[in-house]
């Protein structure tokens, strides 16, 4: 027996056996929104979206938040939007933002095919411009960020200004595939790494977010609760 604590980002217990075990537990969810997965695979974009297990985490957090009005920054083909929508109650609305016209078309087609047009609205255009429009509908209950790292600080400041007290912000890809910190070498001096460190300084500002942490799942899921 040892008194040493396991580091937060330790891979000690992230074994292939554990991965296979949880993969078996969530096997039924591999088929969720399969038409979206197929479309992403055909376009070579499957790896850019969340896994089914990460999707279930998004669904769980959406349910816990009790969100009725939510924003997603970075739609891609709409796969994560499907998971978030699965965690939202009937009558709730998710506004999903995407600047790439081809992705917007694919996401809208996917939402329509899933019968989720009453729950998900896909909005085209640069996120920072669209967010100015959405601010008129504030306050929101949940904001999920999965977009360009350089703009994460701006997206987070928008969330801090437009979430209700107790509202939840989530940000995927927060570990930048290992390029977040200075010991990572040149990658840590990139614009994305500098922006992500600024993002975390805002997230851990107790005047803005009463609680903040990171879940070391996938590429890192940061979360905070609006003060």
Backbone as CSV, one residue per row, in Angstrom:
resi,resn,N_x,N_y,N_z,CA_x,CA_y,CA_z,C_x,C_y,C_z
1,UNK,0.845,-1.201,0.000,0.000,0.000,0.000,0.877,1.247,0.000
2,UNK,0.463,2.265,-0.754,1.252,3.487,-0.846,0.405,4.695,-0.498
3,UNK,1.087,5.705,0.043,0.388,6.950,0.382,0.487,7.970,-0.741
4,UNK,1.186,7.603,-1.820,1.343,8.528,-2.934,0.025,8.681,-3.682
5,UNK,-0.291,9.929,-4.013,-1.520,10.199,-4.765,-1.264,10.029,-6.260
6,UNK,-2.253,9.522,-6.947,-2.157,9.389,-8.400,-2.381,10.748,-9.040
7,UNK,-1.483,11.212,-9.906,-1.665,12.510,-10.565,-2.981,12.572,-11.340
8,UNK,-3.518,13.782,-11.454,-4.804,13.972,-12.119,-4.818,13.394,-13.527
9,UNK,-3.738,13.592,-14.281,-3.718,13.174,-15.672,-2.938,11.872,-15.881
10,UNK,-2.809,11.096,-14.824,-2.097,9.833,-14.921,-2.827,8.875,-15.855
11,UNK,-2.031,8.137,-16.630,-2.605,7.104,-17.496,-2.476,5.724,-16.857
12,UNK,-2.124,5.717,-15.570,-1.849,4.466,-14.870,-3.011,3.484,-14.964
13,UNK,-4.229,4.001,-14.817,-5.396,3.121,-14.807,-6.174,3.148,-16.120
14,UNK,-5.676,3.877,-17.100,-6.340,3.947,-18.407,-5.830,2.806,-19.276
15,UNK,-6.192,1.609,-18.902,-5.662,0.418,-19.566,-6.525,0.006,-20.758
16,UNK,-5.965,-0.750,-21.691,-6.770,-1.276,-22.803,-7.952,-2.099,-22.309
17,UNK,-7.745,-2.827,-21.202,-8.841,-3.622,-20.662,-9.993,-2.767,-20.193
18,UNK,-9.670,-1.649,-19.524,-10.714,-0.734,-19.063,-11.437,-0.106,-20.247
19,UNK,-10.672,0.248,-21.282,-11.283,0.821,-22.487,-12.235,-0.163,-23.132
20,UNK,-11.821,-1.418,-23.208,-12.675,-2.446,-23.797,-13.923,-2.667,-22.958
21,UNK,-13.756,-2.625,-21.643,-14.890,-2.819,-20.731,-15.953,-1.739,-20.934
22,UNK,-15.513,-0.488,-20.926,-16.485,0.593,-21.096,-17.020,0.651,-22.521
23,UNK,-16.192,0.207,-23.468,-16.677,0.117,-24.831,-17.823,-0.876,-24.945
24,UNK,-17.710,-1.980,-24.214,-18.781,-2.977,-24.220,-20.032,-2.442,-23.539
25,UNK,-19.841,-1.690,-22.445,-20.987,-1.130,-21.727,-21.766,-0.131,-22.585
26,UNK,-21.048,0.556,-23.449,-21.695,1.607,-24.260,-21.876,1.168,-25.711
27,UNK,-21.765,-0.125,-25.978,-21.854,-0.621,-27.354,-23.159,-0.220,-28.027
28,UNK,-24.246,-0.199,-27.256,-25.544,0.155,-27.840,-25.557,1.585,-28.358
29,UNK,-24.724,2.449,-27.761,-24.714,3.855,-28.164,-23.843,4.117,-29.387
30,UNK,-23.102,3.091,-29.844,-22.314,3.268,-31.064,-23.221,3.581,-32.246
31,UNK,-24.476,3.122,-32.158,-25.408,3.340,-33.259,-26.218,4.622,-33.143
32,UNK,-25.990,5.403,-32.057,-26.755,6.643,-31.899,-26.341,7.646,-32.972
33,UNK,-27.335,8.220,-33.633,-27.099,9.194,-34.714,-26.117,8.619,-35.744
34,UNK,-26.326,7.373,-36.122,-25.401,6.681,-37.021,-25.281,7.382,-38.372
35,UNK,-26.345,8.057,-38.792,-26.279,8.764,-40.071,-25.281,9.920,-40.015
36,UNK,-25.134,10.530,-38.826,-24.152,11.612,-38.669,-22.748,11.029,-38.684
37,UNK,-22.567,9.919,-37.978,-21.265,9.257,-37.945,-20.843,8.852,-39.352
38,UNK,-21.766,8.284,-40.118,-21.447,7.861,-41.485,-21.046,9.049,-42.353
39,UNK,-21.773,10.155,-42.203,-21.451,11.351,-42.991,-20.065,11.882,-42.632
40,UNK,-19.719,11.872,-41.348,-18.391,12.327,-40.926,-17.306,11.385,-41.438
41,UNK,-17.567,10.086,-41.382,-16.592,9.113,-41.879,-16.354,9.295,-43.374
42,UNK,-17.417,9.531,-44.119,-17.289,9.722,-45.564,-16.490,10.976,-45.897
43,UNK,-16.506,11.949,-44.987,-15.774,13.199,-45.211,-14.423,13.221,-44.506
44,UNK,-14.074,12.116,-43.844,-12.804,12.050,-43.136,-12.753,12.888,-41.881
45,UNK,-13.922,13.135,-41.263,-13.992,14.022,-40.095,-14.398,13.303,-38.811
46,UNK,-14.502,11.987,-38.842,-14.984,11.293,-37.637,-14.123,11.587,-36.421
47,UNK,-12.806,11.650,-36.608,-11.911,11.881,-35.485,-11.996,13.279,-34.896
48,UNK,-12.674,14.183,-35.579,-12.779,15.554,-35.091,-13.956,15.746,-34.146
49,UNK,-14.769,14.714,-33.960,-15.941,14.835,-33.100,-15.781,13.954,-31.869
50,UNK,-16.742,14.031,-30.967,-16.672,13.266,-29.724,-16.953,11.786,-29.974
51,UNK,-16.477,10.952,-29.056,-16.783,9.528,-29.092,-18.144,9.305,-28.444
52,UNK,-18.751,8.122,-28.620,-20.030,7.847,-27.952,-19.950,7.995,-26.432
53,UNK,-18.832,7.563,-25.812,-18.721,7.689,-24.360,-18.625,9.148,-23.945
54,UNK,-17.900,9.958,-24.719,-17.849,11.396,-24.441,-19.225,12.023,-24.695
55,UNK,-19.915,11.517,-25.711,-21.258,12.002,-25.976,-22.179,11.744,-24.804
56,UNK,-22.066,10.568,-24.203,-22.885,10.250,-23.030,-22.552,11.181,-21.861
57,UNK,-21.284,11.586,-21.771,-20.906,12.550,-20.731,-21.583,13.892,-20.973
58,UNK,-21.604,14.343,-22.219,-22.295,15.590,-22.546,-23.781,15.486,-22.228
59,UNK,-24.365,14.356,-22.588,-25.781,14.143,-22.288,-26.036,14.200,-20.784
60,UNK,-25.189,13.542,-20.015,-25.336,13.509,-18.563,-25.257,14.906,-17.969
61,UNK,-24.265,15.688,-18.409,-24.092,17.039,-17.873,-25.249,17.945,-18.287
62,UNK,-25.743,17.754,-19.505,-26.909,18.541,-19.940,-28.123,18.226,-19.074
63,UNK,-28.313,16.950,-18.757,-29.434,16.571,-17.890,-29.265,17.176,-16.497
64,UNK,-28.053,17.087,-15.943,-27.801,17.613,-14.603,-28.031,19.119,-14.546
65,UNK,-27.711,19.809,-15.633,-27.856,21.268,-15.644,-29.309,21.710,-15.685
66,UNK,-30.189,20.816,-16.158,-31.593,21.197,-16.301,-31.794,22.288,-17.339
67,UNK,-30.874,22.375,-18.297,-30.887,23.468,-19.271,-32.154,23.483,-20.123
68,UNK,-32.689,24.674,-20.292,-33.822,24.889,-21.198,-33.390,25.684,-22.430
69,UNK,-32.273,26.374,-22.301,-31.774,27.211,-23.395,-30.249,27.098,-23.412
70,UNK,-29.699,26.547,-24.503,-28.273,26.234,-24.545,-27.649,26.699,-25.851
71,UNK,-26.326,26.866,-25.802,-25.552,27.288,-26.975,-24.396,26.311,-27.173
72,UNK,-24.184,25.925,-28.424,-23.012,25.130,-28.789,-22.204,25.924,-29.796
73,UNK,-20.913,26.107,-29.536,-20.037,26.837,-30.448,-19.153,25.806,-31.150
74,UNK,-19.449,25.549,-32.406,-18.735,24.539,-33.179,-19.613,23.328,-33.428
75,UNK,-20.368,23.350,-34.518,-21.341,22.297,-34.809,-20.716,21.085,-35.475
76,UNK,-19.779,21.339,-36.419,-19.268,20.326,-37.333,-20.479,19.701,-38.051
77,UNK,-20.698,18.392,-37.930,-21.829,17.758,-38.607,-23.024,17.532,-37.665
78,UNK,-22.922,18.035,-36.434,-24.063,17.969,-35.532,-24.092,16.779,-34.596
79,UNK,-22.987,16.027,-34.505,-23.000,14.829,-33.661,-23.087,15.182,-32.179
80,UNK,-22.248,16.097,-31.715,-22.319,16.487,-30.299,-23.636,17.191,-29.992
81,UNK,-24.182,17.892,-30.971,-25.485,18.538,-30.773,-26.565,17.494,-30.511
82,UNK,-26.470,16.358,-31.195,-27.429,15.273,-30.955,-27.335,14.772,-29.514
83,UNK,-26.110,14.632,-29.001,-25.946,14.157,-27.621,-26.458,15.181,-26.619
84,UNK,-26.133,16.450,-26.849,-26.631,17.493,-25.949,-28.153,17.529,-25.965
85,UNK,-28.732,17.440,-27.164,-30.188,17.479,-27.290,-30.829,16.304,-26.564
86,UNK,-30.139,15.148,-26.556,-30.664,13.982,-25.863,-30.759,14.234,-24.358
87,UNK,-29.932,15.133,-23.850,-29.966,15.451,-22.431,-30.852,16.629,-22.083
88,UNK,-31.417,17.290,-23.101,-32.284,18.436,-22.858,-33.747,17.996,-22.808
89,UNK,-34.502,18.631,-21.942,-35.917,18.293,-21.797,-36.713,18.733,-23.023
90,UNK,-37.884,18.170,-23.194,-38.788,18.610,-24.261,-39.077,20.093,-24.074
91,UNK,-39.067,20.812,-25.168,-39.313,22.244,-25.101,-38.052,23.072,-24.957
92,UNK,-36.919,22.405,-24.714,-35.647,23.119,-24.617,-35.135,23.431,-26.021
93,UNK,-34.197,24.354,-26.108,-33.660,24.757,-27.404,-32.141,24.864,-27.327
94,UNK,-31.465,24.251,-28.303,-30.017,24.342,-28.450,-29.706,25.124,-29.722
95,UNK,-28.979,26.218,-29.566,-28.518,27.010,-30.703,-27.082,26.577,-31.000
96,UNK,-26.874,25.980,-32.180,-25.563,25.439,-32.530,-24.936,26.274,-33.633
97,UNK,-23.713,26.764,-33.408,-23.078,27.745,-34.277,-21.966,27.112,-35.098
98,UNK,-21.954,27.411,-36.398,-20.936,26.863,-37.304,-20.675,27.844,-38.445
99,UNK,-19.401,28.052,-38.771,-19.069,29.012,-39.828,-18.861,28.359,-41.197
100,UNK,-18.558,27.058,-41.229,-18.300,26.373,-42.496,-19.626,26.020,-43.173
101,UNK,-19.915,26.591,-44.355,-21.206,26.338,-45.026,-21.475,24.862,-45.287
102,UNK,-20.431,24.102,-45.652,-20.626,22.673,-45.924,-21.034,21.930,-44.662
103,UNK,-20.425,22.290,-43.532,-20.790,21.670,-42.262,-22.196,22.074,-41.846
104,UNK,-22.552,23.319,-42.082,-23.901,23.798,-41.757,-24.941,22.984,-42.511
105,UNK,-24.710,22.780,-43.808,-25.643,22.004,-44.619,-25.762,20.576,-44.097
106,UNK,-24.609,19.958,-43.802,-24.608,18.582,-43.302,-25.312,18.496,-41.951
107,UNK,-25.065,19.466,-41.085,-25.674,19.449,-39.757,-27.186,19.653,-39.845
108,UNK,-27.623,20.566,-40.678,-29.061,20.798,-40.829,-29.754,19.556,-41.385
109,UNK,-29.110,18.899,-42.346,-29.678,17.669,-42.894,-29.785,16.601,-41.809
110,UNK,-28.743,16.504,-40.970,-28.729,15.499,-39.908,-29.807,15.773,-38.871
111,UNK,-29.966,17.042,-38.507,-30.979,17.427,-37.523,-32.377,17.126,-38.045
112,UNK,-32.591,17.420,-39.314,-33.904,17.141,-39.912,-34.162,15.642,-39.974
113,UNK,-33.137,14.873,-40.347,-33.290,13.426,-40.442,-33.596,12.805,-39.088
114,UNK,-33.120,13.435,-38.026,-33.347,12.932,-36.669,-34.638,13.452,-36.047
115,UNK,-35.321,14.332,-36.750,-36.553,14.896,-36.205,-36.312,15.814,-35.033
116,UNK,-35.175,16.537,-35.046,-34.804,17.392,-33.913,-34.889,18.881,-34.232
117,UNK,-35.609,19.230,-35.294,-35.659,20.642,-35.687,-36.348,21.517,-34.640
118,UNK,-37.191,20.917,-33.783,-37.838,21.699,-32.721,-36.926,21.903,-31.516
119,UNK,-35.796,21.175,-31.504,-34.896,21.263,-30.348,-33.546,21.881,-30.700
120,UNK,-33.104,21.734,-31.959,-31.786,22.234,-32.369,-31.940,23.235,-33.510
121,UNK,-31.331,24.388,-33.349,-31.260,25.397,-34.405,-29.805,25.576,-34.797
122,UNK,-29.464,25.264,-36.049,-28.096,25.433,-36.546,-27.990,26.818,-37.177
123,UNK,-26.995,27.595,-36.734,-26.840,28.972,-37.197,-25.500,29.119,-37.913
124,UNK,-25.516,29.685,-39.109,-24.312,29.824,-39.922,-23.672,31.193,-39.742
125,UNK,-22.325,31.200,-39.698,-21.586,32.450,-39.627,-20.489,32.397,-38.584
126,UNK,-19.590,33.394,-38.598,-18.545,33.465,-37.579,-19.166,33.513,-36.185
127,UNK,-18.667,32.683,-35.297,-19.302,32.528,-33.983,-19.401,33.834,-33.215
128,UNK,-18.350,34.633,-33.246,-18.383,35.860,-32.445,-19.468,36.824,-32.916
129,UNK,-19.755,36.803,-34.212,-20.834,37.643,-34.721,-22.197,37.064,-34.334
130,UNK,-22.348,35.758,-34.476,-23.611,35.113,-34.121,-23.889,35.237,-32.634
131,UNK,-22.843,35.175,-31.815,-23.021,35.300,-30.366,-23.569,36.681,-29.983
132,UNK,-23.204,37.700,-30.737,-23.749,39.034,-30.472,-25.269,39.026,-30.636
133,UNK,-25.737,38.289,-31.653,-27.180,38.181,-31.870,-27.837,37.377,-30.760
134,UNK,-27.207,36.272,-30.385,-27.785,35.413,-29.353,-27.807,36.076,-27.984
135,UNK,-26.929,37.026,-27.755,-26.894,37.715,-26.455,-28.245,38.365,-26.139
136,UNK,-29.006,38.671,-27.183,-30.325,39.272,-26.973,-31.290,38.287,-26.315
137,UNK,-30.965,36.980,-26.397,-31.829,35.953,-25.810,-31.350,35.516,-24.429
138,UNK,-30.275,36.116,-23.944,-29.717,35.742,-22.641,-30.719,36.035,-21.520
139,UNK,-30.612,35.328,-20.392,-29.514,34.422,-20.025,-29.739,33.002,-20.526
140,UNK,-28.608,32.277,-20.724,-28.633,30.881,-21.133,-28.290,29.988,-19.942
141,UNK,-28.612,28.724,-20.082,-28.363,27.764,-19.003,-27.079,26.974,-19.204
142,UNK,-26.685,26.803,-20.464,-25.523,25.962,-20.770,-24.848,26.485,-22.024
143,UNK,-23.515,26.434,-22.026,-22.738,26.801,-23.214,-21.646,25.758,-23.402
144,UNK,-21.619,25.128,-24.573,-20.618,24.107,-24.896,-19.725,24.643,-26.002
145,UNK,-18.418,24.635,-25.762,-17.437,25.174,-26.705,-16.590,24.042,-27.275
146,UNK,-16.566,23.941,-28.593,-15.717,22.953,-29.269,-15.379,23.526,-30.634
147,UNK,-14.453,24.488,-30.634,-14.191,25.244,-31.858,-12.703,25.598,-31.940
148,UNK,-12.391,26.749,-32.542,-11.016,27.179,-32.738,-10.413,27.661,-31.421
149,UNK,-9.292,27.058,-31.025,-8.692,27.324,-29.720,-8.340,28.797,-29.521
150,UNK,-7.919,29.469,-30.590,-7.498,30.866,-30.458,-8.603,31.763,-29.923
151,UNK,-9.861,31.375,-30.135,-10.974,32.213,-29.699,-11.661,31.698,-28.432
152,UNK,-11.096,30.671,-27.795,-11.702,30.166,-26.564,-11.852,31.239,-25.484
153,UNK,-10.863,32.108,-25.273,-11.060,33.151,-24.243,-12.257,34.042,-24.540
154,UNK,-12.430,34.433,-25.798,-13.565,35.284,-26.165,-14.881,34.543,-25.972
155,UNK,-14.913,33.266,-26.338,-16.136,32.483,-26.155,-16.469,32.339,-24.673
156,UNK,-15.445,32.136,-23.866,-15.676,31.964,-22.432,-16.155,33.261,-21.789
157,UNK,-15.595,34.372,-22.212,-16.054,35.668,-21.670,-17.508,35.913,-22.067
158,UNK,-17.875,35.488,-23.279,-19.284,35.606,-23.679,-20.146,34.765,-22.748
159,UNK,-19.713,33.543,-22.470,-20.474,32.667,-21.577,-20.595,33.283,-20.193
160,UNK,-19.507,33.871,-19.692,-19.534,34.488,-18.368,-20.535,35.634,-18.313
161,UNK,-20.700,36.316,-19.441,-21.614,37.458,-19.478,-23.053,37.067,-19.768
162,UNK,-23.259,35.882,-20.363,-24.599,35.546,-20.854,-25.225,34.284,-20.268
163,UNK,-24.497,33.596,-19.383,-25.103,32.489,-18.656,-25.819,33.016,-17.422
164,UNK,-26.838,32.309,-16.990,-27.490,32.651,-15.733,-26.591,32.244,-14.579
165,UNK,-26.753,32.836,-13.399,-26.019,32.348,-12.233,-26.301,30.860,-12.025
166,UNK,-25.270,30.065,-11.891,-25.435,28.619,-11.782,-25.422,27.913,-13.124
167,UNK,-25.335,28.692,-14.211,-25.269,28.094,-15.544,-23.950,27.379,-15.763
168,UNK,-23.940,26.439,-16.695,-22.792,25.559,-16.911,-22.104,25.864,-18.238
169,UNK,-20.768,26.010,-18.192,-19.972,26.123,-19.409,-19.102,24.877,-19.524
170,UNK,-19.022,24.324,-20.737,-18.201,23.160,-21.037,-17.318,23.501,-22.228
171,UNK,-16.080,23.045,-22.204,-15.167,23.317,-23.314,-14.349,22.079,-23.620
172,UNK,-14.511,21.548,-24.817,-13.796,20.342,-25.224,-12.443,20.712,-25.824
173,UNK,-11.525,19.723,-25.859,-10.205,19.943,-26.446,-9.304,20.826,-25.621
174,UNK,-9.576,20.923,-24.319,-8.881,21.890,-23.481,-7.410,21.569,-23.240
175,UNK,-7.001,20.337,-23.474,-5.599,19.967,-23.265,-4.755,20.116,-24.528
176,UNK,-5.385,20.533,-25.609,-4.683,20.795,-26.870,-3.775,19.644,-27.296
177,UNK,-4.253,18.427,-27.087,-3.497,17.237,-27.482,-2.091,17.236,-26.889
178,UNK,-1.986,17.729,-25.655,-0.709,17.740,-24.959,0.110,18.993,-25.185
179,UNK,-0.406,19.956,-25.929,0.364,21.160,-26.252,0.062,22.359,-25.382
180,UNK,-0.566,22.138,-24.218,-1.033,23.254,-23.392,0.086,23.945,-22.630
181,UNK,1.002,23.194,-22.049,1.955,23.758,-21.085,3.357,23.897,-21.658
182,UNK,4.150,24.702,-20.990,5.456,25.098,-21.514,6.426,23.935,-21.654
183,UNK,6.312,22.928,-20.804,7.217,21.793,-20.924,6.956,20.985,-22.181
184,UNK,5.864,21.328,-22.878,5.540,20.611,-24.116,6.374,21.117,-25.295
185,UNK,7.195,22.142,-25.065,8.072,22.631,-26.122,7.416,23.677,-26.999
186,UNK,7.743,23.643,-28.297,7.283,24.673,-29.222,5.772,24.760,-29.285
187,UNK,5.087,23.617,-29.150,3.623,23.618,-29.236,3.010,24.506,-28.167
188,UNK,3.679,24.621,-27.015,3.136,25.420,-25.918,3.247,26.911,-26.181
189,UNK,4.033,27.302,-27.176,4.170,28.718,-27.511,3.309,29.116,-28.707
190,UNK,2.475,28.203,-29.167,1.603,28.509,-30.290,0.492,29.460,-29.845
191,UNK,-0.153,30.078,-30.824,-1.264,30.987,-30.511,-2.374,30.247,-29.791
192,UNK,-2.615,28.994,-30.202,-3.662,28.203,-29.561,-3.348,27.925,-28.107
193,UNK,-2.099,27.580,-27.803,-1.707,27.285,-26.424,-1.792,28.533,-25.552
194,UNK,-1.334,29.649,-26.075,-1.424,30.901,-25.296,-2.881,31.262,-25.034
195,UNK,-3.710,31.083,-26.043,-5.132,31.391,-25.880,-5.776,30.461,-24.861
196,UNK,-5.412,29.169,-24.895,-6.028,28.226,-23.977,-5.602,28.497,-22.538
197,UNK,-4.359,28.922,-22.333,-3.943,29.274,-20.976,-4.700,30.513,-20.494
198,UNK,-4.950,31.460,-21.399,-5.777,32.624,-21.040,-7.189,32.168,-20.697
199,UNK,-7.701,31.217,-21.482,-9.021,30.650,-21.216,-9.104,30.126,-19.786
200,UNK,-8.091,29.371,-19.361,-8.116,28.794,-18.019,-7.995,29.855,-16.936
201,UNK,-7.268,30.925,-17.194,-7.199,32.015,-16.219,-8.576,32.649,-16.012
202,UNK,-9.336,32.756,-17.079,-10.704,33.283,-16.964,-11.595,32.272,-16.259
203,UNK,-11.463,30.992,-16.634,-12.320,29.957,-16.063,-12.124,29.834,-14.550
204,UNK,-10.885,29.976,-14.096,-10.603,29.829,-12.669,-10.653,31.153,-11.924
205,UNK,-11.244,32.163,-12.545,-11.507,33.452,-11.892,-12.807,33.321,-11.112
206,UNK,-12.719,33.297,-9.787,-13.894,33.037,-8.953,-14.942,34.143,-9.034
207,UNK,-14.558,35.300,-9.544,-15.560,36.358,-9.717,-16.483,36.042,-10.889
208,UNK,-16.003,35.214,-11.807,-16.806,34.845,-12.980,-17.441,33.471,-12.819
209,UNK,-16.646,32.511,-12.315,-17.137,31.140,-12.174,-16.890,30.658,-10.751
210,UNK,-17.964,30.305,-10.074,-17.880,29.937,-8.668,-17.167,28.604,-8.480
211,UNK,-17.153,27.782,-9.509,-16.493,26.491,-9.444,-15.999,26.138,-10.835
212,UNK,-14.793,25.538,-10.908,-14.225,25.176,-12.204,-13.314,23.977,-12.034
213,UNK,-13.245,23.156,-13.080,-12.367,21.993,-13.039,-12.168,21.490,-14.461
214,UNK,-11.478,20.359,-14.579,-11.297,19.732,-15.883,-11.413,18.227,-15.720
215,UNK,-12.119,17.610,-16.646,-12.258,16.162,-16.679,-11.271,15.634,-17.715
216,UNK,-10.285,14.829,-17.313,-9.271,14.352,-18.254,-9.784,13.217,-19.127
217,UNK,-10.859,13.483,-19.849,-11.442,12.506,-20.776,-11.220,13.006,-22.197
218,UNK,-10.898,12.088,-23.101,-10.662,12.492,-24.472,-9.531,13.503,-24.539
219,UNK,-9.799,14.650,-25.143,-8.796,15.712,-25.239,-8.933,16.730,-24.114
220,UNK,-9.697,16.380,-23.078,-9.855,17.261,-21.929,-11.140,18.075,-22.017
221,UNK,-12.020,17.914,-21.036,-13.274,18.667,-20.989,-13.233,19.598,-19.789
222,UNK,-13.098,20.890,-20.030,-13.119,21.886,-18.964,-14.555,22.258,-18.656
223,UNK,-14.835,22.574,-17.393,-16.188,22.964,-17.031,-16.159,23.984,-15.902
224,UNK,-17.169,24.828,-15.898,-17.290,25.845,-14.859,-18.742,26.184,-14.617
225,UNK,-19.010,26.655,-13.404,-20.357,27.067,-13.027,-20.346,28.579,-12.806
226,UNK,-21.220,29.258,-13.515,-21.272,30.723,-13.479,-21.578,31.232,-12.075
227,UNK,-20.807,32.213,-11.653,-21.006,32.812,-10.325,-22.292,33.614,-10.302
